[in-house]
Amino acid sequence: MKTEVLIKVRDLVVKYGDNLILDNVSFDVFNGELLFILGGSGSGKTTLVRHLMGLDRPFSGNIVIDGIDLTSCSDADFRKTLRKIGILFQGSALFGSMSLAENIALPIQEFSRLSPDAVHDLVRMKLCRVGLGGVENYRPHELSGGMKKRAGLARALALNPKIIFLDEPTAGLDPVLASEIDELILNINKNNGATMIVVTHELQSIFGIAERIIMLDKSIRGIIAEGDPRFLKEHSDNPYVRRFLNRQIESAPLNAHEQIENRV
């Protein structure tokens, strides 16, 4: 059981103008774990992760990553913390005018002083790590959807990050390719020791590799479930959570407030 806390979120409040998105959200992410964040449309999944990655600043609350509070730290500490983070964007976000090797080399060249030969060798290692050895000269438009996901993951691994965020890593892939990406994620988590935070709604991935989930709900603007998805699927005391995890969402499901009122 993982017990070392790597990320602490405390009393997080996120607002866009007068629109309250997340209200007093608190949770921990443990070092080396594979955590999934899920929820219905508009529940704040992407918003939460953008704040964890340091892309946005919260209205109030604290986000502490490896001992550094992103909400109050110096610019130097903020940049230092960002160096520990790798990101796989939903669309992979590869530069179309650059080869795969050039895409992956970009962060290495930007943040290290390695020689061109060393960068070349490291890029080949990262591509081999995700099963793309020998295609370093391909451009993104020459790749399949699954290959683009792998290439995006290789770039996320470029600087050996301590934390990797993955936004819908299997979205748009057929079940076989999705399963391959899941196995790759699990392999990197176990063998590299990276803490991985995955945003997804794909139940195949959730039940296949997730160690723990955090489920958000739009109506309460916060967390309605946390734990092992296999347990929550059958035993959550929240009927909406059970329906979600069993693919039994109705056209107009009860929100969290309605569920509480009905139990009362």
C-alpha positions as CSV (number, residue, x, y, z in Angstrom):
1,M,0.0,0.0,0.0
2,K,1.4,3.4,-1.0
3,T,1.4,5.9,1.9
4,E,3.9,8.6,0.8
5,V,1.9,11.7,-0.2
6,L,3.3,13.4,-3.3
7,I,0.4,15.8,-4.1
8,K,-1.8,17.4,-1.5
9,V,-4.9,19.3,-2.5
10,R,-6.6,21.2,0.3
11,D,-9.9,23.2,0.2
12,L,-9.5,23.9,-3.5
13,V,-12.0,26.5,-4.9
14,V,-12.1,27.2,-8.6
15,K,-14.2,29.9,-10.1
16,Y,-14.4,31.4,-13.6
17,G,-16.0,34.8,-13.0
18,D,-19.1,34.1,-11.0
19,N,-19.2,30.4,-12.1
20,L,-18.2,28.1,-9.3
21,I,-16.6,24.9,-10.7
22,L,-15.0,23.2,-7.7
23,D,-15.8,24.0,-4.1
24,N,-13.5,23.0,-1.2
25,V,-12.0,19.9,-2.9
26,S,-9.4,18.1,-0.8
27,F,-7.5,14.8,-1.6
28,D,-4.1,13.3,-1.7
29,V,-2.1,11.6,-4.5
30,F,0.4,9.0,-3.3
31,N,3.9,8.6,-4.7
32,G,4.0,6.0,-7.5
33,E,0.3,5.4,-7.7
34,L,-2.0,5.2,-10.8
35,L,-4.9,7.5,-10.1
36,F,-7.9,8.0,-12.3
37,I,-10.1,11.1,-12.3
38,L,-13.6,10.7,-13.7
39,G,-17.0,12.1,-13.7
40,G,-19.9,13.3,-15.9
41,S,-19.7,16.0,-18.5
42,G,-19.0,19.4,-16.9
43,S,-18.0,17.9,-13.5
44,G,-14.6,19.7,-13.5
45,K,-12.2,16.9,-14.4
46,T,-10.1,18.8,-16.9
47,T,-10.3,22.0,-14.8
48,L,-9.0,20.1,-11.8
49,V,-6.1,18.6,-13.7
50,R,-5.2,22.0,-15.3
51,H,-4.8,23.4,-11.8
52,L,-2.7,20.3,-10.7
53,M,-0.4,20.9,-13.6
54,G,0.0,24.5,-12.7
55,L,-1.6,25.8,-15.9
56,D,-4.3,27.7,-13.9
57,R,-4.3,29.3,-10.5
58,P,-7.2,28.5,-8.1
59,F,-9.5,31.1,-6.5
60,S,-8.4,29.8,-3.1
61,G,-7.0,26.7,-1.5
62,N,-3.6,24.9,-1.7
63,I,-1.9,22.5,-4.2
64,V,1.3,21.1,-2.8
65,I,3.5,19.0,-5.1
66,D,6.5,17.3,-3.6
67,G,6.6,19.9,-0.8
68,I,6.1,23.0,-3.0
69,D,2.8,24.9,-2.7
70,L,2.0,26.0,-6.3
71,T,-0.4,28.7,-5.0
72,S,2.3,30.6,-3.0
73,C,5.7,29.6,-4.1
74,S,8.4,31.6,-5.9
75,D,8.7,31.6,-9.7
76,A,11.9,29.6,-9.3
77,D,10.2,26.9,-7.3
78,F,7.2,26.9,-9.6
79,R,9.5,26.3,-12.6
80,K,11.4,23.6,-10.7
81,T,8.2,21.8,-9.9
82,L,7.0,22.0,-13.5
83,R,10.2,20.2,-14.5
84,K,8.9,17.2,-12.6
85,I,5.7,16.9,-14.7
86,G,5.1,15.3,-18.0
87,I,1.8,15.6,-20.0
88,L,0.1,13.5,-22.6
89,F,-2.6,15.7,-24.1
90,Q,-5.8,14.2,-25.5
91,G,-4.9,15.0,-29.1
92,S,-1.2,14.2,-28.4
93,A,-0.4,17.8,-29.4
94,L,2.5,16.9,-31.7
95,F,3.9,19.5,-33.9
96,G,2.9,18.6,-37.4
97,S,5.9,20.2,-39.1
98,M,8.4,18.2,-37.1
99,S,9.4,14.6,-37.1
100,L,8.7,12.4,-34.1
101,A,12.4,12.6,-33.1
102,E,12.3,16.4,-33.3
103,N,9.1,16.5,-31.2
104,I,10.6,14.4,-28.5
105,A,14.0,16.2,-28.6
106,L,12.4,19.6,-28.1
107,P,11.9,19.5,-24.3
108,I,15.3,17.8,-23.9
109,Q,17.1,20.5,-25.9
110,E,15.2,23.2,-24.0
111,F,15.9,22.0,-20.5
112,S,19.2,20.1,-20.7
113,R,22.7,20.6,-21.9
114,L,23.2,17.3,-23.5
115,S,25.2,17.0,-26.7
116,P,23.3,16.4,-30.0
117,D,24.5,12.8,-30.1
118,A,23.3,12.2,-26.5
119,V,19.9,13.8,-27.4
120,H,19.6,11.6,-30.4
121,D,20.3,8.5,-28.3
122,L,17.8,9.5,-25.6
123,V,15.1,10.2,-28.2
124,R,15.6,6.7,-29.7
125,M,15.4,5.2,-26.2
126,K,12.1,7.0,-25.4
127,L,10.6,5.9,-28.7
128,C,11.7,2.3,-28.1
129,R,10.2,2.6,-24.6
130,V,6.7,3.1,-26.1
131,G,7.1,0.6,-29.0
132,L,8.0,3.1,-31.7
133,G,11.6,2.2,-32.5
134,G,12.5,2.9,-36.1
135,V,9.9,5.5,-36.8
136,E,11.7,8.6,-35.5
137,N,11.7,10.2,-38.9
138,Y,7.9,9.9,-39.4
139,R,5.7,13.0,-39.1
140,P,2.5,13.0,-37.1
141,H,0.2,12.9,-40.2
142,E,1.9,9.6,-41.1
143,L,0.9,7.9,-37.9
144,S,-2.2,6.0,-36.8
145,G,-4.2,7.2,-33.8
146,G,-2.5,4.6,-31.5
147,M,0.9,5.6,-32.7
148,K,0.2,9.2,-32.0
149,K,-0.8,8.4,-28.5
150,R,2.5,6.4,-28.0
151,A,4.5,9.3,-29.5
152,G,2.8,11.8,-27.2
153,L,3.6,9.5,-24.2
154,A,7.3,9.3,-25.4
155,R,7.4,13.1,-25.3
156,A,5.8,13.2,-21.9
157,L,8.6,10.8,-20.7
158,A,11.4,12.9,-22.3
159,L,12.7,14.5,-19.1
160,N,12.0,11.5,-16.9
161,P,9.2,13.2,-14.9
162,K,8.2,12.2,-11.5
163,I,4.5,12.9,-12.3
164,I,2.7,12.2,-15.6
165,F,-0.7,13.6,-16.4
166,L,-2.7,11.8,-19.2
167,D,-5.8,13.3,-20.7
168,E,-8.1,10.7,-22.3
169,P,-5.1,8.5,-23.4
170,T,-7.4,5.9,-25.1
171,A,-10.1,8.1,-26.4
172,G,-11.0,7.3,-30.1
173,L,-9.1,4.0,-30.1
174,D,-10.5,0.6,-30.8
175,P,-10.6,-1.8,-27.9
176,V,-7.4,-3.6,-28.9
177,L,-5.4,-0.5,-29.3
178,A,-6.9,0.9,-26.1
179,S,-5.8,-2.2,-24.2
180,E,-2.3,-1.9,-25.6
181,I,-2.1,1.8,-24.4
182,D,-3.4,0.7,-21.0
183,E,-0.7,-2.0,-20.7
184,L,1.9,0.6,-21.7
185,I,0.7,3.0,-19.0
186,L,0.7,0.3,-16.4
187,N,4.2,-0.9,-17.5
188,I,5.6,2.7,-17.2
189,N,4.0,3.2,-13.8
190,K,5.4,-0.1,-12.4
191,N,8.9,0.0,-14.0
192,N,9.6,3.7,-14.0
193,G,8.0,4.4,-10.7
194,A,6.2,7.5,-12.1
195,T,3.1,8.7,-10.4
196,M,0.4,8.8,-13.1
197,I,-2.9,10.8,-13.0
198,V,-5.3,9.8,-15.8
199,V,-8.5,11.7,-16.8
200,T,-10.9,9.4,-18.6
201,H,-14.4,8.1,-18.9
202,E,-13.3,4.7,-20.5
203,L,-14.5,2.0,-18.1
204,Q,-12.3,-0.6,-19.8
205,S,-9.3,1.4,-18.7
206,I,-10.7,2.2,-15.3
207,F,-11.4,-1.4,-14.3
208,G,-8.3,-2.7,-16.2
209,I,-5.5,-0.7,-14.6
210,A,-6.7,2.0,-12.1
211,E,-5.5,1.5,-8.5
212,R,-7.8,4.3,-7.2
213,I,-10.4,6.7,-8.6
214,I,-11.6,10.1,-7.7
215,M,-15.1,10.8,-9.1
216,L,-16.4,14.4,-9.4
217,D,-20.0,15.5,-9.6
218,K,-21.2,18.7,-11.2
219,S,-24.1,19.3,-8.8
220,I,-22.0,19.4,-5.6
221,R,-18.9,20.8,-7.4
222,G,-16.7,18.2,-5.7
223,I,-15.8,14.6,-5.0
224,I,-18.6,12.1,-4.6
225,A,-16.5,8.9,-4.6
226,E,-13.0,7.8,-3.9
227,G,-11.4,4.4,-3.8
228,D,-11.0,1.1,-5.7
229,P,-13.4,1.3,-8.7
230,R,-14.1,-2.5,-8.5
231,F,-15.4,-2.0,-5.0
232,L,-17.3,1.2,-5.7
233,K,-19.0,-0.5,-8.7
234,E,-20.9,-2.8,-6.4
235,H,-20.7,-1.3,-3.0
236,S,-20.7,2.5,-3.2
237,D,-23.4,4.0,-1.0
238,N,-24.1,6.5,-3.8
239,P,-26.5,5.1,-6.5
240,Y,-25.3,7.5,-9.1
241,V,-21.7,6.2,-8.7
242,R,-22.9,2.6,-9.1
243,R,-24.9,3.4,-12.2
244,F,-22.0,5.3,-13.7
245,L,-19.6,2.5,-13.2
246,N,-22.1,-0.1,-14.4
247,R,-23.0,1.9,-17.5
248,Q,-26.5,2.4,-16.3
249,I,-26.8,6.1,-16.5
250,E,-30.3,7.1,-17.2
251,S,-31.3,10.0,-19.5
252,A,-32.0,12.2,-16.5
253,P,-30.0,10.7,-13.6
254,L,-30.4,11.9,-10.1
255,N,-27.7,14.3,-9.1
256,A,-25.9,14.1,-5.8
257,H,-28.3,16.6,-4.0
258,E,-31.4,14.6,-5.2
259,Q,-29.9,11.4,-4.0
260,I,-29.3,12.8,-0.5
261,E,-32.8,14.2,-0.4
262,N,-34.3,10.9,-1.4
263,R,-32.4,9.0,1.3
264,V,-33.6,11.5,3.9
